[in-house]
Amino acid sequence: MEEVDHTDQAQDAKRIVTLDELAPHNSLESGVWVAISGEVYDISTFLSEHPGGEDILLEAAGTDVTEDFFDLHSDEAQELLPAYHIGSLGLTAKSGTELVTDQSQRHSFLRPDIWQQVTVLEKRRLSHNTILITLKWDHCEEFGLPIGKHVLLRARDPVSGNNIVRAYTPIAAKDSLGEVDLLIKIYHKTDGRAGGKMTTTLDHMPLGATLELKGPVGTFEYLGRGKCHVSGKTRQVNRFVLVSAGSGLTPMLQVLRAIARDAEDSTECLLLYGNRHEEDILCRDELESMGAMDGRRIRVVHTLSSPSASWSGQRGRLGQELLEAEAEQPKPGVEDLVLLCGPSAMETAIKHVLRAGGWADEQIICF
């Protein structure tokens, strides 16, 4: 991708913004500034228009995002930048500058500011369109991913040579330090749909190949026993309604596991999980075990859009009918949260149904 020349912004370019001035502009209250290729942009008014949602921009606010910007955005996105330009970055703030390089000073592998190299150690095919990939890193450190957070995974497109970046929630850290598992649903090319760039790349990637990880990222973190952080604010939740489709299950699984293994956690959970076919259901045995162990706290409802004649569960897509039948509307004075993860079209449709059903925007968390 050819980078746009951001320096042709004469009047604004005279203003010098230091790193110390940039950093505090990291919230809705203080303004949302980012640095790209040595130039500074105030993107506060763009938040609601961002196709990827506000949260990912707020996570990056107050920092140099050059590398991630060019990995994730098209030429059209670059052409929008001049409208938000406010000045040039002072000092020698290069993208990707490492703040701490001494491994002995760190206790976990993940870093939010640095891409870390990992190696494909093992690949297991779980179904016709699902693989489990084990990634390994050199230092025997804990992974360091809080419950509810996710990571950015970066790979090289074998066709174009460009970087591909996608967000994933690891299904589990391995018992041995230095390894983590990713559950990947492969979106194969069909006559009517292009294959997923990242998933097909991972599907064909050989053992020993290298990838890069960065994180944790995300605005939601589950602390246990109903307590969670949402966009920096602590909230005490009575009930989670978890709505997911396909591989959108993985962040839900983190929360469900945390609640299931703590007998003192009384948080109620309803998982509405949509797939096309019965064989597409991920981690089915574990989900059924959770529901059977404590049906009062954790209830799992499956729905299939293309079920077989023998399927006895719910039929159809995730939508208004299922939500109205299974999920009670929020009650005044009771803190309930909806956790939502799936294809963007599904998320948009579900949010519309939830809002019409009395759920406020601050009660709906999208991964």
PyMOL commands that set and color helices and strands:
alter all, ss='L'
color gray80, all
select helices_A, chain A and resi 10-13+19-22+44-49+54-60+66-72+75-84+103-105+197-204+246-260+278-280+284-293+320-326+344-356+361-363
alter helices_A, ss='H'
color red, helices_A
select strands_A, chain A and resi 16-17+26-27+31-36+39-42+85-89+116-127+130-136+150-156+163-168+172-173+179-185+210-217+220-224+227-230+233-236+239-245+268-275+298-304+314-315+336-341+364-366
alter strands_A, ss='S'
color yellow, strands_A
deselect
rebuild
show_as cartoon
